[in-house]
Amino acid sequence: MCDVKYSDVANAIFKNSKYLTEDEEIPDLSKLDQQKIYAVENPANAEAFLELKKRTKARIGLGRSGPRYKTDTLLRLRADHAAAMDAVHLPVTEELLERHNLFCVKTLCDSKATYLSRPDLGRLFSEDAIALIKEKCKPDPDVEIYVSDGLSGIAVEANIDELLPAILQGLEAEGIEAGTPFFVKYGRVAAQDQITKVLNAKVCVVLLGERPGLATAESLSAYMTYCGYPGMPELGRTVISNIHRGGTHPAEAGAHIAYLIKEMLKQKASGQDLRLK
């Protein structure tokens, strides 16, 4: 049923069995697709369960050793947890910013540790950062789009190359001119409210890395507001979440975000006030 048996790889790591030779590298368990692996011993109907498992990222059908996880399951949990930690702490690369011609500003957070412990500082900018935004960005845009690392720089790296161009192309097709895209380091969602105020933007969109989970560390969300303002309640935001290749594909999400922006400008509303068919 599976090309590779999960337990065989794990056993090879610990027992140096026939699956590995001295010249071979240890397989990366995190690269195995759990949705294609059913590890319960002596199943009554493994084929039917495997079909169900293909529809979810949940950790089901993994089997057990007495009351405990099997070794391979525990290893995969640790690998996924390590990936989630990396997603939080690894920075977005300069290469990505250069590819999309994004200049960088930073919130009042001076480090990732500060960002994690002081959410309030991730919503605010220094006077120098505000001056740079005003200097480099088009004022009074109908739509201002920016990118932020949030809680997953890996999500930005994995999705922006397809997501950002898809949004801009969708807006161009609708005859909507966007402002100047840029990048915010250590940004929280509500930082968009200050950016809206500074640039006097009608619609503001932040493409932000989300808190990673054990299913994926690459999930990104788009938060959109119409005429946002500092202190705006969360119900005023329109959100598209779960943007990644295992969820809503970034190219598909980009087209949908462009449609939502068009509707926001048309209805002059966002969040719970936006009416969609």
C-alpha positions in Angstrom: 0.0 0.0 0.0 2.9 2.4 0.6 6.2 2.8 -1.3 8.1 3.1 2.0 7.2 1.6 5.4 7.5 4.3 8.0 8.5 1.8 10.7 11.1 0.2 8.5 12.9 3.5 8.1 12.8 4.2 11.9 14.1 0.7 12.7 16.9 1.2 10.2 18.0 4.3 12.0 18.3 2.6 15.4 19.4 -0.9 14.4 21.6 -0.1 11.4 19.7 -2.8 9.5 19.8 -3.8 5.9 17.9 -0.7 4.9 21.0 1.5 5.5 24.6 1.0 4.6 27.6 2.9 6.0 27.7 5.1 2.9 24.0 6.0 2.9 22.4 9.0 4.7 19.8 8.5 7.3 16.4 9.1 5.7 14.5 12.3 6.8 11.3 11.1 8.4 9.7 14.5 8.0 9.7 13.9 4.2 7.4 10.9 4.4 3.8 11.7 3.6 1.8 10.6 6.7 -1.4 10.6 4.7 -0.2 7.7 2.6 0.9 5.6 5.6 -1.4 3.4 7.7 0.7 1.9 10.5 -1.9 0.0 12.6 -1.0 -3.6 12.9 -3.4 -6.3 11.6 -6.0 -3.8 10.4 -9.5 -5.0 9.5 -9.8 -2.7 6.5 -6.6 -0.7 5.9 -7.6 0.2 2.4 -10.8 2.0 3.4 -9.1 3.8 6.3 -6.2 4.9 4.1 -8.7 6.5 1.7 -10.1 8.4 4.7 -6.7 9.4 5.9 -5.8 11.0 2.6 -8.5 13.6 3.4 -7.0 14.9 6.6 -3.6 16.1 8.0 -4.7 14.7 11.4 -2.4 12.1 13.0 -4.6 9.0 12.8 -3.9 5.4 11.9 -0.4 5.5 13.5 -0.7 2.4 15.7 0.8 2.2 19.2 3.2 0.2 21.3 1.1 -0.6 24.4 -0.2 2.8 25.7 2.7 4.7 24.0 3.5 6.1 20.6 5.6 4.0 18.3 9.2 5.2 17.9 8.6 6.5 14.3 5.5 8.4 15.4 7.5 10.1 18.3 10.3 10.9 15.9 7.9 12.5 13.4 6.3 14.6 16.2 9.8 15.8 17.3 10.7 16.6 13.7 7.5 18.6 13.1 8.0 20.4 16.3 11.5 21.3 15.3 10.1 22.6 11.9 7.6 24.7 13.8 10.4 26.2 16.0 12.4 27.0 12.9 9.5 28.7 11.3 9.1 31.1 14.2 12.8 32.0 14.5 14.2 31.8 11.0 14.2 35.3 9.3 12.9 36.0 5.8 15.9 36.1 3.4 17.2 39.2 1.7 16.9 37.3 -1.6 13.1 37.1 -1.4 12.9 40.8 -0.6 15.1 41.7 -3.6 13.1 39.4 -5.9 10.0 41.4 -5.2 11.6 44.8 -4.7 10.4 45.0 -1.1 12.1 47.6 1.1 12.1 46.6 4.8 10.9 48.5 7.9 10.8 47.1 11.5 8.2 47.5 14.2 9.3 48.6 17.7 10.4 45.1 18.4 14.2 44.8 18.5 14.4 41.0 18.3 12.3 37.9 17.9 12.3 37.4 21.7 10.8 40.8 22.1 8.3 40.2 19.4 7.1 37.0 21.2 6.9 38.6 24.6 5.6 42.0 23.7 2.8 41.7 21.1 2.0 45.4 21.6 5.3 46.5 20.2 4.7 44.4 17.1 1.8 46.8 16.2 3.8 50.0 16.4 6.5 51.8 14.4 9.2 54.3 15.3 9.2 57.8 13.8 12.0 56.8 11.5 10.1 53.7 10.2 7.0 55.9 9.5 9.2 58.4 7.7 10.6 55.7 5.5 7.2 54.3 4.6 6.0 57.8 3.7 9.1 58.4 1.6 9.0 55.2 -0.4 5.3 54.4 -0.7 2.7 56.0 -3.0 0.3 58.1 -0.8 -3.4 57.7 -0.8 -3.5 54.3 -2.5 -6.8 52.5 -3.2 -5.0 49.3 -2.1 -1.8 49.0 0.0 -0.3 45.5 0.2 2.6 44.5 2.3 4.3 41.3 3.6 5.2 40.5 7.2 7.0 37.6 8.8 4.6 37.3 11.7 5.1 33.9 13.4 6.5 32.1 10.4 9.2 33.4 8.1 9.1 30.0 6.4 5.5 30.6 5.4 6.5 33.8 3.7 9.4 32.1 1.8 7.1 29.3 0.7 4.2 31.3 -0.6 5.0 34.9 -1.6 6.6 34.1 -4.9 3.2 32.9 -6.2 0.8 34.7 -3.9 1.9 38.4 -4.3 2.2 38.3 -8.1 -1.2 36.6 -8.3 -2.8 39.4 -6.3 -1.2 42.2 -8.3 -2.1 40.6 -11.6 -5.7 40.1 -10.4 -6.0 43.7 -9.4 -4.5 44.9 -12.7 -7.0 42.8 -14.6 -9.8 44.6 -12.7 -8.3 48.0 -13.4 -7.3 48.6 -9.7 -4.0 50.2 -9.0 -2.1 49.0 -6.0 0.3 51.1 -3.9 4.0 50.2 -3.1 4.5 46.8 -1.6 7.1 46.5 1.2 8.1 44.2 4.1 7.5 44.6 7.8 9.8 42.7 10.2 8.4 41.6 13.5 4.9 42.6 12.5 1.6 41.8 14.2 -1.7 41.9 12.3 -2.8 45.2 13.8 0.3 47.0 12.4 -1.8 47.3 9.3 -4.0 49.8 11.0 -1.1 52.3 11.6 0.1 51.7 8.0 -3.5 52.5 6.8 -3.4 55.7 8.7 0.1 56.7 7.6 -0.6 56.2 3.9 -4.3 57.1 3.9 -5.1 53.8 2.2 -8.6 52.7 1.4 -7.9 48.9 1.5 -4.9 47.6 3.4 -3.7 43.9 3.0 -1.1 42.2 5.0 0.3 38.8 3.9 1.5 37.4 7.2 3.1 34.1 8.4 0.8 32.3 10.8 1.6 30.4 14.0 3.0 27.1 12.8 1.4 23.8 13.9 2.5 20.2 13.8 0.8 19.7 10.4 2.5 22.5 8.6 4.9 25.4 9.3 4.1 27.0 5.9 0.7 28.4 6.5 0.1 32.1 5.6 -2.9 34.4 6.0 -4.1 37.6 4.3 -5.8 40.1 6.6 -7.7 42.9 4.8 -9.4 46.1 6.0 -11.4 48.9 4.5 -10.5 52.3 6.0 -8.9 50.6 9.0 -7.7 52.7 12.0 -5.7 52.1 15.2 -7.9 50.3 17.7 -10.1 48.8 15.0 -12.0 45.7 16.3 -11.1 42.4 14.8 -14.5 41.9 13.4 -13.6 44.6 10.9 -11.0 42.4 9.2 -11.6 40.0 6.3 -9.3 37.0 6.6 -8.2 34.3 4.1 -6.2 31.7 6.1 -4.5 28.4 5.5 -2.7 29.6 2.4 -0.1 26.9 1.5 0.3 24.1 -1.0 -1.5 21.6 1.3 -4.4 24.1 1.9 -5.5 26.9 -0.3 -2.9 27.1 -3.0 -1.1 30.5 -3.1 -2.0 31.2 -6.7 -5.7 30.4 -6.1 -5.6 32.5 -2.9 -4.1 35.4 -4.8 -7.0 35.4 -7.3 -9.6 35.3 -4.5 -7.9 38.1 -2.5 -8.0 40.3 -5.6 -11.7 39.6 -5.9 -12.3 40.4 -2.3 -10.4 43.7 -2.6 -12.6 44.6 -5.6 -15.7 43.9 -3.5 -14.4 46.0 -0.5 -13.8 49.0 -2.7 -17.3 48.5 -4.3 -19.1 48.0 -1.0 -16.8 50.3 1.1 -16.8 47.6 3.8 -14.7 44.7 5.2 -15.1 42.1 7.9 -18.6 41.3 9.0 -20.0 44.3 7.0 -18.8 42.8 3.7 -21.5 41.0 1.9 -20.4 38.2 -0.5 -22.5 36.0 -2.7 
